[in-house]
Amino acid sequence: QVQLVESGGGLVQAGGSLRLSCAASGGTFSTLAMGWFRQAPGKERDIVGSIMWSDGSTYYVDSVKGRFTISRDNAKNTVYLQMNSLKAEDTAVYYCAVRPLGAGGYRYWGQGTQVTVSS
């Protein structure tokens, strides 16, 4: 069993910044990657970005490139999503997820945290 604890969501004005945190615990597995996803009302859940646990290499979807930054703290099994220059279109429930080695995809998910950007 793996528990993901997310925090940092809230209400922010367009152009503002917010940092989300996600700490993973409770499992005995090797992490290949941790990712951030978001789901807006009436929309599918889409990936925002991800970070490889071994070397810290990152991936971002085009819509957030240059504005969002993913980082990790290996000792704490924690991943962060720094969101700058927020837009109204960024409003969504944000989820973190863990992709274990050999799992073929993201297996564990957080509860989600609401990010609302006012315009």
DRENGU-177547 format. One record per residue (C-alpha): residue in three letters; chain; x, z, y. Coordinates in steps of 0.02 Angstrom, whole numbers, m for minus. Example, Ala and Ser with C-alpha at 12.3 -4.5 7.8 and 13.67 -1.06 7.14 Angstrom:
BEGIN
   rest   kette     east       up    north
    ALA       A      615      390     m225
    SER       A      684      357      m53
***
This chain:
BEGIN
   rest   kette     east       up    north
    GLN       A        0        0        0
    VAL       A       58      m45      174
    GLN       A       m8       22      337
    LEU       A       15      m68      502
    VAL       A      m13       34      659
    GLU       A      m41      m68      816
    SER       A      m47      m10      995
    GLY       A      m32      m73     1173
    GLY       A     m189     m174     1198
    GLY       A     m295     m159     1352
    LEU       A     m360     m241     1509
    VAL       A     m241     m333     1623
    GLN       A     m257     m452     1769
    ALA       A     m207     m633     1753
    GLY       A      m21     m649     1785
    GLY       A       12     m474     1723
    SER       A      107     m410     1573
    LEU       A       71     m310     1417
    ARG       A      175     m254     1269
    LEU       A      102     m234     1096
    SER       A      185     m132      960
    CYS       A      160     m134      772
    ALA       A      243      m15      650
    ALA       A      238      m47      463
    SER       A      247       94      337
    GLY       A      195      149      163
    GLY       A      262        5       61
    THR       A      411      m27      m51
    PHE       A      447     m208      m22
    SER       A      569     m323       65
    THR       A      501     m399      224
    LEU       A      530     m583      250
    ALA       A      442     m591      417
    MET       A      321     m505      531
    GLY       A      199     m602      634
    TRP       A       74     m590      774
    PHE       A      m96     m673      765
    ARG       A     m245     m676      880
    GLN       A     m429     m713      867
    ALA       A     m539     m751     1017
    PRO       A     m729     m734     1005
    GLY       A     m801     m878      904
    LYS       A     m629     m943      861
    GLU       A     m520     m945      706
    ARG       A     m375     m826      688
    ASP       A     m218     m917      744
    ILE       A      m35     m873      735
    VAL       A       48     m826      898
    GLY       A      225     m808      834
    SER       A      335     m729      704
    ILE       A      505     m653      679
    MET       A      617     m662      527
    TRP       A      667     m487      477
    SER       A      841     m532      418
    ASP       A      911     m623      569
    GLY       A      781     m602      705
    SER       A      746     m786      727
    THR       A      578     m817      808
    TYR       A      439     m943      811
    TYR       A      305     m964      943
    VAL       A      152    m1072      957
    ASP       A      164    m1195     1101
    SER       A       31    m1109     1206
    VAL       A      134     m950     1225
    LYS       A      311    m1019     1230
    GLY       A      405     m956     1382
    ARG       A      280     m817     1411
    PHE       A      280     m712     1252
    THR       A      430     m634     1166
    ILE       A      436     m557      993
    SER       A      568     m428      951
    ARG       A      599     m305      811
    ASP       A      670     m134      777
    ASN       A      733     m141      598
    ALA       A      761       46      584
    LYS       A      581       81      629
    ASN       A      503      m69      541
    THR       A      422     m108      706
    VAL       A      386     m272      791
    TYR       A      342     m297      974
    LEU       A      250     m431     1068
    GLN       A      296     m438     1251
    MET       A      166     m539     1343
    ASN       A      203     m598     1520
    SER       A      111     m713     1640
    LEU       A      m49     m678     1548
    LYS       A     m193     m800     1563
    ALA       A     m379     m779     1533
    GLU       A     m360     m889     1379
    ASP       A     m248     m756     1303
    THR       A     m398     m641     1286
    ALA       A     m418     m602     1102
    VAL       A     m399     m471      968
    TYR       A     m215     m469      921
    TYR       A     m159     m430      745
    CYS       A       12     m399      670
    ALA       A       50     m446      492
    VAL       A      187     m429      362
    ARG       A      249     m567      250
    PRO       A      343     m492      101
    LEU       A      478     m585        7
    GLY       A      401     m688     m131
    ALA       A      223     m664      m70
    GLY       A      195     m843      m12
    GLY       A      111     m786      147
    TYR       A       59     m640      255
    ARG       A       m7     m501      144
    TYR       A      m38     m351      255
    TRP       A     m132     m344      418
    GLY       A     m158     m219      556
    GLN       A     m325     m164      624
    GLY       A     m309     m269      780
    THR       A     m298     m222      962
    GLN       A     m401     m297     1101
    VAL       A     m315     m387     1243
    THR       A     m425     m436     1388
    VAL       A     m357     m537     1533
    SER       A     m465     m543     1689
    SER       A     m459     m694     1803
***
